[in-house]
Amino acid sequence: MGTPDIDTYIKEAEVIEKMYMELLEGTTQKRIKRIDDGSTGLQNVEYRICVINSKNEILQHALLERYGNWYESCRNLVQKYTGMSRSSKYDDLAGLHETTLKLIDLKDPASNSNEKKHLRKEFIACFDAHVRILHSIGPRIASARNTHISLVAADKIYSELDEAETLYDQGSIRNSCIIAGNALERYLKMRCEVCEIELEPEDTLLAMARKLHESNKAYDFDLEMHGIIEHLVDLRDKCVNVDEGEELQEDWLRELIDRIRELTFMTFC
């Protein structure tokens, strides 16, 4: 399963909340009189209760099932991204779960009431608390996502550089340069993906570097870094596009491979 998207969970929470409001609308509010029998000292009072009709029982069952599936996903998410041990967020979510089940059963544990206005108010407050917990772990999920992207990309970059090294040792300089250029492109694309910078199919290596610099999302991608990328692109172009009869300088390729490896190491270590 891919890295979870908090927005997806929050949208599902909105659907569940809407279903609950529909459930309330489909209930009948009855007036009940409580007569003082002298034992409580309370005056005669009139209060309202929600009585679910038979047609809305189907919606109630569907709501319970949908909420149960959603809660289970949220519970696993919170446990995964707040550590394996029980956390305060995990316990808070469990408490909200118990409250929500009672509210779906049309009982408000907070006010000991089952009037519509009380149920509606408490359910909204309860689900707002659910959503706040989800938002609170959003940064941890984003960090885990970026780490995963970076590690996968780094592994592929190192593999390409190893291949370029092998070709270099075999004297296949031009092919080695092409592979090293691919590694540089992968490095820049990975940096853009982590920073959530949108790329176009026609973006060149220099265009990617410019977007990284101008975005201010990559803290280390300053003017000096931009200049380093320009230099590496120039080396790549010299190696790949050397004119016929012109001697290809092997030290260009050696520098290209070594600098890309250095950049990759500095980014991930």
C-alpha positions as CSV (number, residue, x, y, z in Angstrom):
1,M,0.0,0.0,0.0
2,G,1.3,3.5,-0.8
3,T,1.9,6.3,1.6
4,P,-1.5,7.4,3.0
5,D,-3.0,10.7,2.1
6,I,-4.5,12.5,5.0
7,D,-6.9,14.4,2.8
8,T,-8.5,11.1,1.7
9,Y,-9.2,10.2,5.3
10,I,-10.6,13.7,6.0
11,K,-12.9,13.6,3.0
12,E,-14.3,10.3,4.2
13,A,-14.9,11.9,7.6
14,E,-17.0,14.5,5.9
15,V,-19.0,11.8,4.2
16,I,-19.6,10.1,7.5
17,E,-20.6,13.3,9.1
18,K,-23.1,14.0,6.3
19,M,-24.6,10.5,6.8
20,Y,-25.0,11.2,10.5
21,M,-26.9,14.4,9.8
22,E,-29.2,12.5,7.4
23,L,-29.7,10.0,10.2
24,L,-30.8,12.7,12.6
25,E,-33.1,14.2,10.0
26,G,-34.8,10.9,9.6
27,T,-35.6,10.4,13.3
28,T,-38.8,11.4,15.1
29,Q,-38.5,13.7,18.0
30,K,-41.0,12.9,20.7
31,R,-41.9,14.8,23.8
32,I,-41.7,12.9,27.1
33,K,-43.0,14.1,30.4
34,R,-41.2,13.1,33.6
35,I,-43.6,13.4,36.5
36,D,-42.2,14.1,40.0
37,D,-43.2,11.3,42.3
38,G,-41.8,13.1,45.3
39,S,-38.7,10.9,45.5
40,T,-36.3,13.1,43.5
41,G,-37.4,16.5,44.5
42,L,-37.5,17.4,40.8
43,Q,-40.3,19.4,39.3
44,N,-42.4,17.9,36.5
45,V,-40.3,18.4,33.3
46,E,-40.8,17.8,29.6
47,Y,-37.9,16.7,27.4
48,R,-37.4,15.3,23.9
49,I,-36.0,12.1,22.6
50,C,-35.0,10.9,19.2
51,V,-36.8,7.8,18.0
52,I,-35.4,6.1,14.8
53,N,-38.0,4.9,12.3
54,S,-37.7,1.6,10.5
55,K,-36.6,3.1,7.2
56,N,-33.7,4.9,8.8
57,E,-32.4,1.7,10.5
58,I,-30.8,0.8,7.2
59,L,-28.9,4.1,7.1
60,Q,-27.9,3.6,10.7
61,H,-26.4,0.2,10.0
62,A,-24.6,1.5,6.9
63,L,-23.2,4.4,8.9
64,L,-21.9,2.1,11.7
65,E,-20.2,-0.1,9.1
66,R,-18.6,2.8,7.2
67,Y,-17.5,4.5,10.4
68,G,-16.1,1.3,11.7
69,N,-14.0,0.7,8.6
70,W,-12.8,4.4,8.6
71,Y,-11.9,4.3,12.3
72,E,-9.9,1.1,11.9
73,S,-7.9,2.7,9.1
74,C,-7.3,5.8,11.3
75,R,-6.3,3.7,14.3
76,N,-3.7,1.8,12.3
77,L,-2.5,5.0,10.8
78,V,-2.0,6.7,14.2
79,Q,-0.4,3.6,15.7
80,K,2.0,3.4,12.8
81,Y,3.1,7.0,12.7
82,T,3.2,7.7,16.5
83,G,5.2,4.6,17.4
84,M,4.4,1.0,18.2
85,S,3.6,1.7,21.8
86,R,0.4,3.2,23.0
87,S,0.5,7.0,22.6
88,S,-1.7,9.7,23.9
89,K,-3.1,10.2,20.4
90,Y,-3.9,6.5,20.2
91,D,-5.8,6.7,23.5
92,D,-7.6,9.9,22.5
93,L,-8.8,8.3,19.3
94,A,-10.1,5.2,21.2
95,G,-12.0,7.5,23.5
96,L,-13.5,9.4,20.5
97,H,-14.5,6.0,19.0
98,E,-16.5,5.0,22.1
99,T,-18.3,8.4,22.0
100,T,-19.0,8.2,18.3
101,L,-20.6,4.7,18.6
102,K,-22.9,6.0,21.3
103,L,-23.8,9.0,19.2
104,I,-24.7,6.8,16.2
105,D,-26.9,4.9,18.6
106,L,-28.5,8.3,19.3
107,K,-27.2,8.6,22.8
108,D,-25.1,11.6,23.9
109,P,-22.8,10.6,26.7
110,A,-21.6,14.2,27.3
111,S,-25.0,15.6,28.1
112,N,-26.9,12.4,28.9
113,S,-29.4,13.6,26.3
114,N,-30.7,12.3,23.0
115,E,-32.2,15.5,21.7
116,K,-31.3,16.3,18.1
117,K,-29.6,19.5,18.9
118,H,-27.4,17.9,21.5
119,L,-26.6,14.9,19.3
120,R,-25.7,17.1,16.4
121,K,-23.5,19.4,18.4
122,E,-21.6,16.6,20.1
123,F,-21.1,14.6,16.9
124,I,-19.6,17.7,15.1
125,A,-17.3,18.3,18.1
126,C,-16.3,14.6,18.2
127,F,-15.4,14.5,14.5
128,D,-13.5,17.8,14.6
129,A,-11.4,16.1,17.3
130,H,-10.9,13.1,15.0
131,V,-9.7,15.4,12.2
132,R,-7.3,17.3,14.4
133,I,-5.6,14.1,15.4
134,L,-5.2,13.2,11.7
135,H,-3.8,16.6,10.9
136,S,-1.3,16.3,13.8
137,I,0.3,13.2,12.2
138,G,0.4,14.7,8.7
139,P,4.0,16.0,9.0
140,R,5.2,12.5,10.1
141,I,3.5,10.9,7.1
142,A,5.0,13.4,4.7
143,S,8.4,12.8,6.3
144,A,8.1,9.1,5.9
145,R,6.9,9.5,2.3
146,N,9.9,11.7,1.4
147,T,12.3,9.3,3.1
148,H,10.9,6.4,1.1
149,I,11.1,8.4,-2.2
150,S,14.7,9.4,-1.4
151,L,15.9,6.0,-0.5
152,V,14.4,4.3,-3.6
153,A,15.9,7.0,-5.8
154,A,19.3,6.9,-4.2
155,D,19.5,3.1,-4.7
156,K,18.7,3.6,-8.4
157,I,21.2,6.5,-8.7
158,Y,24.0,4.5,-7.2
159,S,23.2,1.5,-9.4
160,E,23.4,3.8,-12.5
161,L,26.7,5.3,-11.3
162,D,28.1,1.8,-10.7
163,E,27.1,0.9,-14.3
164,A,28.7,4.1,-15.5
165,E,31.9,3.2,-13.6
166,T,32.0,-0.3,-15.2
167,L,31.6,1.2,-18.7
168,Y,34.3,3.8,-17.9
169,D,36.7,1.0,-16.9
170,Q,35.9,-0.8,-20.1
171,G,36.7,2.2,-22.1
172,S,33.1,2.9,-23.3
173,I,33.4,6.5,-22.4
174,R,30.4,7.9,-24.3
175,N,28.0,5.2,-23.0
176,S,29.3,5.8,-19.5
177,C,28.6,9.5,-19.8
178,I,25.0,8.8,-21.0
179,I,24.3,6.6,-18.0
180,A,25.9,9.2,-15.6
181,G,23.6,11.8,-17.2
182,N,20.6,9.6,-16.5
183,A,21.7,9.4,-12.9
184,L,21.9,13.2,-12.7
185,E,18.4,13.5,-14.2
186,R,17.0,11.0,-11.7
187,Y,18.7,13.0,-8.8
188,L,17.0,16.2,-9.9
189,K,13.6,14.6,-10.5
190,M,13.8,13.0,-7.0
191,R,14.5,16.4,-5.4
192,C,11.6,17.9,-7.3
193,E,9.2,15.2,-6.2
194,V,10.2,15.5,-2.5
195,C,9.7,19.2,-2.7
196,E,6.4,18.7,-4.6
197,I,7.5,20.8,-7.5
198,E,5.5,20.1,-10.7
199,L,7.5,19.2,-13.7
200,E,6.7,19.3,-17.4
201,P,7.7,16.6,-19.8
202,E,9.9,19.0,-21.7
203,D,11.8,20.3,-18.7
204,T,15.5,20.0,-19.1
205,L,18.0,19.3,-16.4
206,L,18.7,23.1,-16.1
207,A,15.0,23.8,-16.0
208,M,14.6,21.4,-13.0
209,A,17.6,23.0,-11.2
210,R,16.1,26.4,-11.8
211,K,12.7,25.3,-10.4
212,L,14.4,23.9,-7.3
213,H,16.3,27.1,-6.7
214,E,13.3,29.4,-7.3
215,S,10.9,27.3,-5.2
216,N,12.8,27.9,-1.9
217,K,11.6,24.5,-0.9
218,A,15.0,22.8,-1.1
219,Y,17.0,24.5,1.6
220,D,20.4,23.6,0.1
221,F,19.6,24.5,-3.4
222,D,21.1,28.0,-3.4
223,L,22.9,29.8,-6.2
224,E,26.1,27.8,-5.5
225,M,24.2,24.5,-5.9
226,H,22.6,25.8,-9.1
227,G,26.0,26.6,-10.4
228,I,27.2,23.1,-9.6
229,I,24.4,21.5,-11.6
230,E,25.1,23.8,-14.5
231,H,28.7,22.7,-14.5
232,L,27.7,19.0,-14.4
233,V,25.2,19.5,-17.2
234,D,28.0,21.1,-19.2
235,L,30.3,18.2,-18.5
236,R,27.6,15.7,-19.6
237,D,27.0,17.7,-22.8
238,K,30.7,17.8,-23.6
239,C,31.1,14.0,-23.2
240,V,28.0,13.1,-25.1
241,N,28.3,15.6,-27.9
242,V,32.0,15.6,-28.6
243,D,32.7,16.3,-32.2
244,E,34.0,13.5,-34.5
245,G,37.7,13.4,-34.4
246,E,37.9,15.4,-31.2
247,E,39.5,13.6,-28.3
248,L,37.1,13.1,-25.4
249,Q,38.6,14.1,-22.1
250,E,38.2,11.2,-19.7
251,D,38.7,13.5,-16.7
252,W,35.4,15.2,-17.6
253,L,33.6,11.9,-17.2
254,R,35.5,11.1,-14.0
255,E,34.5,14.4,-12.5
256,L,30.9,13.9,-13.6
257,I,30.5,10.5,-11.9
258,D,32.3,11.5,-8.8
259,R,30.3,14.8,-8.3
260,I,27.0,13.1,-8.8
261,R,27.9,10.4,-6.3
262,E,29.0,13.1,-3.9
263,L,25.7,15.1,-4.3
264,T,23.7,11.9,-3.7
265,F,25.6,11.1,-0.6
266,M,25.3,14.6,0.8
267,T,21.5,14.7,0.2
268,F,20.8,11.3,1.8
269,C,23.4,11.1,4.6
